[in-house]
Amino acid sequence: MKTHEFYMKRCIELAKNGLGTTYPNPLVGSVIVHNGKIIGEGWHKKAGEPHAEVNAVNSVKDKSLLKEATIYVSLEPCSHFGKTPPCCDLIIANKIPNVVIGTIDPFAKVAGNGIKKLVESGKNVTIGILEDECNELNKRFFTFHQKKRPYIILKWAETADGFIAPISKTEKSPVWITNSYSRQLAHKWRTEEQAILVGTSTVLEDNPKLDARDFKGNNPIRIVWDKSNKITEEFHIKNGIISTFFLTESKNLTEKQNIYYKNTIFDTLLAKRTLDILYKENIQSVIVEGGSQTLQTFIDANLWDEARVFVSENSFNEGVISPKLPKSRILTSLLLEKDQLKLFRNYD
């Protein structure tokens, strides 16, 4: 006989289909089981569209079976009216007797209220199945609501001898540290996060687009540190195609389509000030892509959650030294051809 864990694992698999498209909502998957057989399943696909439980119920062909079924959901069903009705009411209306929940929703408008409502309606509610895995699934959503800041992913590529860039670059001779597989993976990551952040020097030297052109999906919101408004209109970052926020000390700058300016102070608290601004803008996750000083600013402030570091077999012998993470970090790694990808997590 299949266990609760078996069906919850399927909920998590389904939920991952929404990565990059559900912001600001969480990732949620749902499975409906009758007599040991899955009769319905669904996931939340996009903010404003039906939730996972709704899609799961709608996929059931014989609705009469719901009265004898168990619904599994990776995150506590919502109990409030937002852009869609409460999922608790749907479960109650369909007389589903058993509800199995992966983890409690930290969002203030839910936070146990969904479970309370289900219990009070007479449902048999089980909580905490694969709880750690369900929390990991929504690490961005949980960080945003519990720590009041976006989830921060640091990403860079460095040479075998520890340089993030050569001393000088020219437009005619771009220097790629990693291979094409690593670069495509980095673009896939961009589709999964809500925003991407770089510093002034990265824009002035590389003129990046910061889009996801090498992988199908949504482009992230672009965040740029530009203390003295050095970035002029001819740079890709100001093309107005993607929503872009410039954090600056310059005053009275004129905003235009998709170009926004946020004033802040560029001091030792810059990383925290930045995350406070992004929190107010309802941005739940950010990839910080450079340059070295920008990345190190987040590291030194201990305001990061993951670091994804590509290490190539190439060497520069001299150049811009790569950022330095604290030594005591849990590390895993994998190979993409000859590039090594090192994955760090910050558990402080």
C-alpha positions as CSV (number, residue, x, y, z in Angstrom):
1,M,0.0,0.0,0.0
2,K,1.3,3.4,-1.0
3,T,2.1,5.8,1.9
4,H,1.3,9.5,2.5
5,E,4.9,10.2,1.6
6,F,4.5,8.7,-1.8
7,Y,1.6,11.0,-2.7
8,M,3.2,14.0,-1.1
9,K,6.3,13.4,-3.2
10,R,4.1,13.6,-6.3
11,C,2.6,16.9,-5.0
12,I,6.1,18.3,-4.9
13,E,6.9,17.1,-8.4
14,L,3.8,18.7,-9.7
15,A,4.4,22.0,-7.8
16,K,7.9,22.4,-9.4
17,N,6.2,22.9,-12.8
18,G,5.2,26.4,-11.6
19,L,8.8,27.5,-10.8
20,G,9.2,31.0,-12.2
21,T,5.6,31.6,-13.1
22,T,3.7,31.7,-9.8
23,Y,5.3,34.8,-8.2
24,P,4.2,36.3,-5.8
25,N,2.3,33.1,-4.9
26,P,4.0,29.9,-3.6
27,L,4.6,26.7,-5.5
28,V,1.8,24.2,-4.7
29,G,0.9,20.7,-6.0
30,S,-2.1,18.6,-5.1
31,V,-3.1,15.0,-5.6
32,I,-6.5,13.3,-5.0
33,V,-6.6,9.6,-4.1
34,H,-9.5,7.2,-3.9
35,N,-8.9,3.6,-2.8
36,G,-5.2,3.7,-3.4
37,K,-5.6,5.2,-6.9
38,I,-4.8,8.8,-8.0
39,I,-8.0,10.2,-9.6
40,G,-7.0,13.8,-9.9
41,E,-3.9,16.1,-9.7
42,G,-2.9,19.6,-10.4
43,W,-0.6,22.5,-9.6
44,H,-0.7,26.2,-9.3
45,K,0.5,27.6,-12.6
46,K,0.3,31.4,-12.4
47,A,-0.8,34.1,-9.9
48,G,-4.4,35.0,-10.5
49,E,-5.2,31.6,-12.0
50,P,-6.8,28.6,-10.1
51,H,-4.8,27.1,-7.2
52,A,-3.5,23.5,-7.1
53,E,-6.5,22.2,-5.2
54,V,-8.9,23.6,-7.8
55,N,-7.0,22.1,-10.7
56,A,-6.8,18.8,-8.9
57,V,-10.6,18.7,-8.2
58,N,-11.4,19.8,-11.7
59,S,-9.4,17.0,-13.2
60,V,-11.4,14.3,-11.4
61,K,-13.8,12.7,-13.9
62,D,-16.2,11.1,-11.4
63,K,-16.9,13.8,-8.8
64,S,-18.9,11.4,-6.7
65,L,-15.7,9.7,-5.6
66,L,-14.6,12.9,-3.8
67,K,-16.8,12.0,-0.8
68,E,-14.6,9.0,-0.1
69,A,-11.2,10.5,-1.2
70,T,-8.1,12.0,0.3
71,I,-6.7,15.2,-1.0
72,Y,-2.9,15.8,-0.6
73,V,-1.5,19.3,-0.9
74,S,2.1,20.4,-0.4
75,L,1.1,23.7,1.3
76,E,-1.7,24.5,3.7
77,P,-4.9,25.3,1.7
78,C,-5.7,29.0,1.7
79,S,-8.6,30.3,3.8
80,H,-9.0,33.8,2.4
81,F,-10.3,35.5,-0.6
82,G,-7.5,36.9,-2.9
83,K,-7.7,36.8,-6.7
84,T,-9.4,33.4,-6.3
85,P,-11.8,31.9,-3.7
86,P,-10.5,30.0,-0.6
87,C,-9.4,26.4,-1.4
88,C,-10.7,25.4,2.1
89,D,-14.2,26.2,0.9
90,L,-13.7,24.1,-2.2
91,I,-12.6,21.1,-0.2
92,I,-15.5,21.5,2.2
93,A,-18.0,22.0,-0.6
94,N,-16.9,18.8,-2.3
95,K,-17.1,16.9,1.0
96,I,-13.6,15.5,0.7
97,P,-13.2,13.8,4.1
98,N,-9.4,13.5,4.4
99,V,-6.8,16.3,3.9
100,V,-3.0,15.6,4.1
101,I,-0.8,18.7,4.2
102,G,2.9,19.0,3.7
103,T,3.6,22.2,5.6
104,I,1.9,25.2,7.1
105,D,1.7,28.4,5.1
106,P,3.7,31.3,6.7
107,F,1.6,33.9,4.9
108,A,-0.2,36.0,7.6
109,K,-3.6,35.6,5.9
110,V,-3.3,31.8,6.1
111,A,-0.8,30.7,8.8
112,G,-2.9,27.9,10.3
113,N,-6.3,29.4,9.6
114,G,-6.8,27.0,6.7
115,I,-6.1,24.0,8.9
116,K,-8.4,25.4,11.6
117,K,-11.2,25.9,9.1
118,L,-10.9,22.3,7.8
119,V,-10.8,20.8,11.3
120,E,-13.8,22.8,12.4
121,S,-15.7,21.5,9.4
122,G,-15.1,17.9,10.5
123,K,-12.3,17.0,8.1
124,N,-9.6,14.5,9.1
125,V,-6.5,16.6,8.7
126,T,-2.9,15.3,8.7
127,I,0.0,17.8,8.8
128,G,3.7,17.6,8.3
129,I,4.2,14.9,5.6
130,L,7.6,15.5,4.0
131,E,7.6,18.8,5.8
132,D,11.3,19.5,5.2
133,E,11.0,18.8,1.4
134,C,7.8,21.0,1.2
135,N,9.6,23.8,3.0
136,E,12.6,23.5,0.6
137,L,10.2,23.7,-2.3
138,N,9.0,27.1,-1.2
139,K,12.3,28.4,0.2
140,R,11.8,31.7,-1.7
141,F,8.2,32.2,-0.4
142,F,9.1,31.3,3.1
143,T,12.2,33.5,3.2
144,F,10.1,36.4,1.9
145,H,7.4,36.1,4.6
146,Q,9.5,35.0,7.5
147,K,12.7,37.1,7.0
148,K,11.0,40.0,5.2
149,R,13.4,39.9,2.4
150,P,13.9,38.2,-1.0
151,Y,15.7,34.8,-1.2
152,I,19.2,35.6,-2.5
153,I,21.2,33.4,-4.9
154,L,24.8,34.4,-5.7
155,K,26.1,33.3,-9.0
156,W,29.4,33.7,-10.7
157,A,32.0,31.9,-12.9
158,E,35.7,31.8,-12.1
159,T,38.8,30.4,-13.7
160,A,40.8,27.5,-12.3
161,D,43.2,30.0,-10.8
162,G,40.4,32.1,-9.1
163,F,39.7,35.0,-11.3
164,I,36.2,36.2,-12.3
165,A,37.3,38.4,-15.2
166,P,40.5,39.4,-17.1
167,I,42.1,42.7,-16.4
168,S,40.8,44.3,-19.5
169,K,38.0,43.3,-22.0
170,T,37.2,44.4,-25.5
171,E,33.8,44.2,-27.3
172,K,35.5,42.5,-30.3
173,S,37.0,39.8,-28.1
174,P,34.6,38.6,-25.5
175,V,36.0,36.3,-22.9
176,W,33.9,33.3,-21.9
177,I,35.0,31.5,-18.7
178,T,32.4,28.7,-18.9
179,N,31.2,26.5,-21.7
180,S,27.9,26.7,-23.6
181,Y,26.1,24.2,-21.3
182,S,26.9,26.2,-18.2
183,R,25.8,29.4,-19.9
184,Q,22.4,27.8,-20.9
185,L,21.9,26.5,-17.3
186,A,22.5,30.0,-16.0
187,H,19.8,31.3,-18.4
188,K,17.4,28.6,-17.1
189,W,18.1,29.9,-13.6
190,R,17.1,33.4,-14.7
191,T,13.6,32.1,-15.7
192,E,13.2,30.6,-12.3
193,E,13.9,33.7,-10.2
194,Q,11.9,36.9,-10.0
195,A,14.9,39.3,-10.4
196,I,18.5,39.6,-11.2
197,L,21.0,42.2,-9.8
198,V,24.3,43.6,-11.0
199,G,26.5,46.5,-10.2
200,T,27.5,49.5,-12.3
201,S,30.9,48.1,-13.5
202,T,29.3,45.0,-14.9
203,V,27.0,47.1,-17.0
204,L,29.6,49.5,-18.2
205,E,32.1,46.8,-19.0
206,D,29.9,44.0,-20.4
207,N,26.7,45.8,-21.6
208,P,24.6,42.8,-20.6
209,K,20.9,42.3,-21.5
210,L,20.3,40.2,-18.3
211,D,17.5,38.3,-20.1
212,A,16.8,34.6,-20.5
213,R,17.3,34.4,-24.3
214,D,19.0,31.0,-24.2
215,F,16.1,29.3,-22.4
216,K,12.4,29.5,-22.8
217,G,10.7,31.3,-19.9
218,N,10.1,34.6,-18.2
219,N,12.8,37.3,-18.1
220,P,13.7,38.4,-14.5
221,I,13.2,41.9,-13.3
222,R,16.5,43.7,-13.6
223,I,18.0,45.4,-10.6
224,V,21.1,47.7,-11.0
225,W,23.3,49.5,-8.5
226,D,24.2,52.8,-10.2
227,K,25.2,55.2,-7.4
228,S,26.0,58.2,-9.6
229,N,23.8,57.5,-12.6
230,K,26.7,56.6,-14.9
231,I,24.7,54.2,-17.1
232,T,23.5,56.1,-20.1
233,E,20.6,55.4,-22.6
234,E,22.7,53.4,-25.1
235,F,23.2,50.4,-22.8
236,H,20.9,47.4,-23.2
237,I,19.8,47.7,-19.6
238,K,17.9,50.9,-20.4
239,N,16.1,49.5,-23.4
240,G,12.7,49.5,-21.6
241,I,11.9,45.9,-22.8
242,I,12.1,44.5,-19.2
243,S,11.1,46.1,-16.0
244,T,14.4,47.5,-14.5
245,F,15.0,49.2,-11.2
246,F,18.1,51.4,-10.7
247,L,19.2,52.0,-7.1
248,T,21.0,55.3,-7.0
249,E,22.0,58.3,-4.9
250,S,21.1,60.7,-7.8
251,K,17.9,62.7,-7.4
252,N,15.1,63.8,-9.7
253,L,15.7,61.2,-12.4
254,T,13.0,60.8,-15.1
255,E,11.3,57.5,-15.2
256,K,10.0,56.0,-18.4
257,Q,8.4,52.8,-19.5
258,N,9.8,49.9,-17.4
259,I,12.6,52.1,-16.1
260,Y,12.3,53.0,-12.4
261,Y,14.6,54.8,-9.9
262,K,14.9,54.1,-6.2
263,N,17.0,56.3,-4.0
264,T,19.2,54.7,-1.4
265,I,22.5,55.4,0.4
266,F,25.6,53.5,-0.8
267,D,27.3,52.7,2.5
268,T,28.1,49.5,4.5
269,L,24.4,48.8,4.8
270,L,23.8,48.9,1.0
271,A,22.9,45.2,0.8
272,K,20.3,45.4,3.5
273,R,18.9,48.7,2.1
274,T,18.6,47.0,-1.2
275,L,16.7,44.0,0.1
276,D,14.4,46.3,2.1
277,I,13.5,48.1,-1.2
278,L,13.0,44.9,-3.1
279,Y,10.8,43.5,-0.2
280,K,8.5,46.6,-0.6
281,E,8.4,45.9,-4.3
282,N,7.1,42.3,-3.5
283,I,10.2,40.7,-5.1
284,Q,10.7,37.2,-3.6
285,S,13.9,36.0,-5.2
286,V,17.1,37.6,-6.7
287,I,20.1,36.2,-8.5
288,V,23.1,38.4,-7.9
289,E,25.4,38.0,-10.9
290,G,28.1,40.5,-10.3
291,G,30.6,41.9,-10.4
292,S,33.0,40.7,-7.7
293,Q,32.6,43.7,-5.4
294,T,28.7,43.5,-5.7
295,L,28.8,39.8,-4.8
296,Q,31.2,40.3,-2.0
297,T,29.0,43.0,-0.5
298,F,26.2,40.5,0.0
299,I,28.6,37.9,1.4
300,D,30.1,40.3,3.9
301,A,26.7,41.4,5.0
302,N,25.7,37.6,5.4
303,L,22.7,38.4,3.3
304,W,22.6,35.4,0.9
305,D,21.0,31.9,0.9
306,E,22.7,30.1,-1.9
307,A,25.9,30.4,-4.0
308,R,26.2,28.8,-7.4
309,V,29.8,28.9,-8.6
310,F,31.1,27.6,-12.0
311,V,34.8,26.8,-12.0
312,S,36.3,26.3,-15.5
313,E,39.5,24.6,-16.5
314,N,40.7,27.9,-18.0
315,S,43.3,30.2,-16.3
316,F,43.9,33.9,-16.7
317,N,47.0,34.2,-14.5
318,E,45.9,37.7,-13.6
319,G,42.6,39.6,-13.4
320,V,39.7,40.4,-11.1
321,I,39.8,38.1,-8.1
322,S,36.6,36.1,-7.5
323,P,34.4,36.6,-4.4
324,K,35.3,34.7,-1.2
325,L,32.8,32.7,0.7
326,P,33.2,31.8,4.4
327,K,35.0,28.5,4.7
328,S,32.5,26.5,6.8
329,R,29.7,25.8,4.2
330,I,28.0,22.6,3.1
331,L,29.1,22.0,-0.5
332,T,28.0,19.8,-3.3
333,S,29.3,19.8,-6.9
334,L,28.6,18.4,-10.3
335,L,30.2,18.5,-13.7
336,L,29.0,20.1,-17.0
337,E,31.5,18.8,-19.4
338,K,34.7,20.2,-18.0
339,D,33.1,23.0,-15.9
340,Q,32.6,22.2,-12.3
341,L,29.5,23.6,-10.6
342,K,29.8,24.1,-6.9
343,L,26.7,24.7,-4.8
344,F,26.8,26.3,-1.4
345,R,24.1,27.0,1.1
346,N,24.1,29.5,3.9
347,Y,22.7,28.0,7.1
348,D,23.5,30.9,9.4
